[in-house]
Amino acid sequence: MDTWSKPAAGTDKTDAPHYWSYYGSRLVEQAGISAGMRILDIGCGSYGSSFFPALARVGEGGCVIGFDQCRH
């Protein structure tokens, strides 16, 4: 959670999933991920903030693989 505390100093760390969820979805939008694509998410994190939105976008015809080395 060290990464979370830097951009959100003074914010309750239990809000972290909501923070990452918002920015993960925005990243997927900006990247132009669409149906049928194959995505490799290196460093997807323990929340999968961009992994799960990407998975929803690519649909059944696409593929998303996420890799991370979490300390949880």
PyMOL commands that place a pseudoatom at each C-alpha (Angstrom):
pseudoatom trace, name=CA, resn=MET, resi=1, chain=A, elem=C, hetatm=0, pos=[0.000, 0.000, 0.000]
pseudoatom trace, name=CA, resn=ASP, resi=2, chain=A, elem=C, hetatm=0, pos=[2.989, 2.357, -0.080]
pseudoatom trace, name=CA, resn=THR, resi=3, chain=A, elem=C, hetatm=0, pos=[2.087, 3.325, -3.642]
pseudoatom trace, name=CA, resn=TRP, resi=4, chain=A, elem=C, hetatm=0, pos=[-1.451, 4.163, -2.564]
pseudoatom trace, name=CA, resn=SER, resi=5, chain=A, elem=C, hetatm=0, pos=[-0.333, 6.424, 0.280]
pseudoatom trace, name=CA, resn=LYS, resi=6, chain=A, elem=C, hetatm=0, pos=[1.876, 8.641, -1.901]
pseudoatom trace, name=CA, resn=PRO, resi=7, chain=A, elem=C, hetatm=0, pos=[-0.748, 10.146, -4.254]
pseudoatom trace, name=CA, resn=ALA, resi=8, chain=A, elem=C, hetatm=0, pos=[-3.474, 10.117, -1.625]
pseudoatom trace, name=CA, resn=ALA, resi=9, chain=A, elem=C, hetatm=0, pos=[-1.740, 11.339, 1.523]
pseudoatom trace, name=CA, resn=GLY, resi=10, chain=A, elem=C, hetatm=0, pos=[-4.204, 11.771, 4.364]
pseudoatom trace, name=CA, resn=THR, resi=11, chain=A, elem=C, hetatm=0, pos=[-6.810, 9.510, 2.755]
pseudoatom trace, name=CA, resn=ASP, resi=12, chain=A, elem=C, hetatm=0, pos=[-8.024, 6.352, 4.440]
pseudoatom trace, name=CA, resn=LYS, resi=13, chain=A, elem=C, hetatm=0, pos=[-6.183, 3.397, 2.878]
pseudoatom trace, name=CA, resn=THR, resi=14, chain=A, elem=C, hetatm=0, pos=[-9.403, 1.368, 2.799]
pseudoatom trace, name=CA, resn=ASP, resi=15, chain=A, elem=C, hetatm=0, pos=[-10.436, 3.611, -0.115]
pseudoatom trace, name=CA, resn=ALA, resi=16, chain=A, elem=C, hetatm=0, pos=[-7.570, 2.256, -2.227]
pseudoatom trace, name=CA, resn=PRO, resi=17, chain=A, elem=C, hetatm=0, pos=[-9.674, -0.191, -4.285]
pseudoatom trace, name=CA, resn=HIS, resi=18, chain=A, elem=C, hetatm=0, pos=[-12.050, 2.606, -5.308]
pseudoatom trace, name=CA, resn=TYR, resi=19, chain=A, elem=C, hetatm=0, pos=[-9.166, 4.874, -6.287]
pseudoatom trace, name=CA, resn=TRP, resi=20, chain=A, elem=C, hetatm=0, pos=[-7.439, 2.217, -8.379]
pseudoatom trace, name=CA, resn=SER, resi=21, chain=A, elem=C, hetatm=0, pos=[-10.724, 1.090, -9.913]
pseudoatom trace, name=CA, resn=TYR, resi=22, chain=A, elem=C, hetatm=0, pos=[-11.430, 4.577, -11.250]
pseudoatom trace, name=CA, resn=TYR, resi=23, chain=A, elem=C, hetatm=0, pos=[-7.964, 5.069, -12.728]
pseudoatom trace, name=CA, resn=GLY, resi=24, chain=A, elem=C, hetatm=0, pos=[-7.786, 1.508, -14.048]
pseudoatom trace, name=CA, resn=SER, resi=25, chain=A, elem=C, hetatm=0, pos=[-11.026, 2.040, -15.983]
pseudoatom trace, name=CA, resn=ARG, resi=26, chain=A, elem=C, hetatm=0, pos=[-9.750, 5.369, -17.322]
pseudoatom trace, name=CA, resn=LEU, resi=27, chain=A, elem=C, hetatm=0, pos=[-6.521, 3.710, -18.466]
pseudoatom trace, name=CA, resn=VAL, resi=28, chain=A, elem=C, hetatm=0, pos=[-8.466, 1.055, -20.370]
pseudoatom trace, name=CA, resn=GLU, resi=29, chain=A, elem=C, hetatm=0, pos=[-10.557, 3.780, -22.045]
pseudoatom trace, name=CA, resn=GLN, resi=30, chain=A, elem=C, hetatm=0, pos=[-7.508, 5.815, -23.028]
pseudoatom trace, name=CA, resn=ALA, resi=31, chain=A, elem=C, hetatm=0, pos=[-5.687, 2.748, -24.354]
pseudoatom trace, name=CA, resn=GLY, resi=32, chain=A, elem=C, hetatm=0, pos=[-8.509, 2.036, -26.789]
pseudoatom trace, name=CA, resn=ILE, resi=33, chain=A, elem=C, hetatm=0, pos=[-8.966, -1.555, -25.660]
pseudoatom trace, name=CA, resn=SER, resi=34, chain=A, elem=C, hetatm=0, pos=[-11.858, -3.144, -27.534]
pseudoatom trace, name=CA, resn=ALA, resi=35, chain=A, elem=C, hetatm=0, pos=[-13.618, -6.442, -28.195]
pseudoatom trace, name=CA, resn=GLY, resi=36, chain=A, elem=C, hetatm=0, pos=[-11.477, -9.329, -29.359]
pseudoatom trace, name=CA, resn=MET, resi=37, chain=A, elem=C, hetatm=0, pos=[-8.117, -7.857, -28.329]
pseudoatom trace, name=CA, resn=ARG, resi=38, chain=A, elem=C, hetatm=0, pos=[-5.403, -9.826, -26.553]
pseudoatom trace, name=CA, resn=ILE, resi=39, chain=A, elem=C, hetatm=0, pos=[-3.958, -7.938, -23.575]
pseudoatom trace, name=CA, resn=LEU, resi=40, chain=A, elem=C, hetatm=0, pos=[-0.960, -8.635, -21.337]
pseudoatom trace, name=CA, resn=ASP, resi=41, chain=A, elem=C, hetatm=0, pos=[-1.109, -6.670, -18.074]
pseudoatom trace, name=CA, resn=ILE, resi=42, chain=A, elem=C, hetatm=0, pos=[2.327, -6.708, -16.438]
pseudoatom trace, name=CA, resn=GLY, resi=43, chain=A, elem=C, hetatm=0, pos=[2.151, -5.405, -12.871]
pseudoatom trace, name=CA, resn=CYS, resi=44, chain=A, elem=C, hetatm=0, pos=[-1.623, -5.753, -12.630]
pseudoatom trace, name=CA, resn=GLY, resi=45, chain=A, elem=C, hetatm=0, pos=[-1.538, -5.362, -8.844]
pseudoatom trace, name=CA, resn=SER, resi=46, chain=A, elem=C, hetatm=0, pos=[-3.533, -7.108, -6.179]
pseudoatom trace, name=CA, resn=TYR, resi=47, chain=A, elem=C, hetatm=0, pos=[-6.714, -5.205, -7.134]
pseudoatom trace, name=CA, resn=GLY, resi=48, chain=A, elem=C, hetatm=0, pos=[-6.491, -5.844, -10.890]
pseudoatom trace, name=CA, resn=SER, resi=49, chain=A, elem=C, hetatm=0, pos=[-7.590, -2.265, -11.468]
pseudoatom trace, name=CA, resn=SER, resi=50, chain=A, elem=C, hetatm=0, pos=[-6.905, -2.307, -15.197]
pseudoatom trace, name=CA, resn=PHE, resi=51, chain=A, elem=C, hetatm=0, pos=[-7.076, -6.089, -15.629]
pseudoatom trace, name=CA, resn=PHE, resi=52, chain=A, elem=C, hetatm=0, pos=[-10.794, -6.436, -14.859]
pseudoatom trace, name=CA, resn=PRO, resi=53, chain=A, elem=C, hetatm=0, pos=[-11.973, -3.448, -16.943]
pseudoatom trace, name=CA, resn=ALA, resi=54, chain=A, elem=C, hetatm=0, pos=[-9.837, -4.750, -19.829]
pseudoatom trace, name=CA, resn=LEU, resi=55, chain=A, elem=C, hetatm=0, pos=[-11.359, -8.202, -19.407]
pseudoatom trace, name=CA, resn=ALA, resi=56, chain=A, elem=C, hetatm=0, pos=[-14.850, -6.737, -19.599]
pseudoatom trace, name=CA, resn=ARG, resi=57, chain=A, elem=C, hetatm=0, pos=[-13.958, -4.801, -22.758]
pseudoatom trace, name=CA, resn=VAL, resi=58, chain=A, elem=C, hetatm=0, pos=[-12.334, -7.630, -24.721]
pseudoatom trace, name=CA, resn=GLY, resi=59, chain=A, elem=C, hetatm=0, pos=[-15.276, -9.965, -24.126]
pseudoatom trace, name=CA, resn=GLU, resi=60, chain=A, elem=C, hetatm=0, pos=[-15.397, -13.669, -24.871]
pseudoatom trace, name=CA, resn=GLY, resi=61, chain=A, elem=C, hetatm=0, pos=[-13.493, -13.283, -28.143]
pseudoatom trace, name=CA, resn=GLY, resi=62, chain=A, elem=C, hetatm=0, pos=[-10.502, -11.655, -26.437]
pseudoatom trace, name=CA, resn=CYS, resi=63, chain=A, elem=C, hetatm=0, pos=[-7.961, -12.608, -23.825]
pseudoatom trace, name=CA, resn=VAL, resi=64, chain=A, elem=C, hetatm=0, pos=[-6.391, -10.794, -20.860]
pseudoatom trace, name=CA, resn=ILE, resi=65, chain=A, elem=C, hetatm=0, pos=[-3.446, -12.211, -18.952]
pseudoatom trace, name=CA, resn=GLY, resi=66, chain=A, elem=C, hetatm=0, pos=[-2.330, -10.464, -15.768]
pseudoatom trace, name=CA, resn=PHE, resi=67, chain=A, elem=C, hetatm=0, pos=[0.976, -10.896, -13.977]
pseudoatom trace, name=CA, resn=ASP, resi=68, chain=A, elem=C, hetatm=0, pos=[2.123, -9.361, -10.728]
pseudoatom trace, name=CA, resn=GLN, resi=69, chain=A, elem=C, hetatm=0, pos=[4.427, -10.083, -7.844]
pseudoatom trace, name=CA, resn=CYS, resi=70, chain=A, elem=C, hetatm=0, pos=[2.376, -8.947, -4.852]
pseudoatom trace, name=CA, resn=ARG, resi=71, chain=A, elem=C, hetatm=0, pos=[3.472, -9.069, -1.268]
pseudoatom trace, name=CA, resn=HIS, resi=72, chain=A, elem=C, hetatm=0, pos=[0.003, -9.799, 0.166]
for i in range(1, 72): cmd.bond("trace and resi %d" % i, "trace and resi %d" % (i + 1))
show_as sticks, trace
zoom trace
